[in-house]
């Protein structure tokens, strides 16, 4: 068993350090037309920009790449995420951001096209996304109970959610992350932990829309207008970003600037396509990675048939 783990880890080290394997796969990633990029642990940590983040965005813009920042945090709106990156020195328009709250709203719209009602435990970013798709707030007899990131959760709200689900409301979670980190790097409970408590009491199972669900990846592809073969996902978590890429057949790139460390890889039955120390490895001045408008139009036409 120990030998098998060592062999697996040596393969993973090759994805990080082998001069042939690492270089070839990094070059393949640079040639992609579309990039789905996690934020916390990849672009920034807390209020600090990570090395190479600004250069990565410049590389994507200079080479006419399509890119989307994808986050499992339902609390902020895309406009607020734009403002946060702007404060950190990166100028990106709001339509380059997509949250699990938006994914949840799109899913509910597909289930109930005429709109409906929700009891929401979450922040304004989630509520706004739901309003945009025709869903009003209702704490008496809603169609759905929707859970998202929030620090304003308490026993009363959990109890209310349990009672509404028992009355027939469908339980939806923006994601199933059981933990996240606070501004000081300490673990705190997240949406998945709250969803689990409601599931246990009501004996139901929440449907989740964020990573690692292939659903949010499909939505992201639709926004980019590209096929899975022309897209990659860059993230720092094996249990969300990387598995989301694998289940969607989108090449996953693991960066070691966030949650996952090399020693953690032996715990997983799957691995990334490429491992980087951080996004600083991706930018290059080589102009052979530039994508023309004609190439993007052709790629979009191909994607429309998939």
Secondary structure, DSSP 8 states (H G I E B T S, - for coil): -HHHHHHHHHHHHHHHH-TTHHHHHHHHHHT-SEEEE--BTTTEETTEE-TTHHHHHHHHHHTT-EEEEEES--SS-HHHHHHHHHHTT----GGGEEEHHHHHHHHHHHH-TT-EEEEEES-HHHHHHHHHTTEEE-SSS-SEEEE---S---HHHHHHHHHHHHTT-EEEES----EEE-TTS-EEE-HHHHHHHHHHHHT---EE-STT-HHHHHHHHHHHT--GGGEEEEES-IIIIIHHHHHHT-EEEEETTSS--GGGGGG-S---SEEESSGGGT----GGG---HHHHHHHHHHHHT-
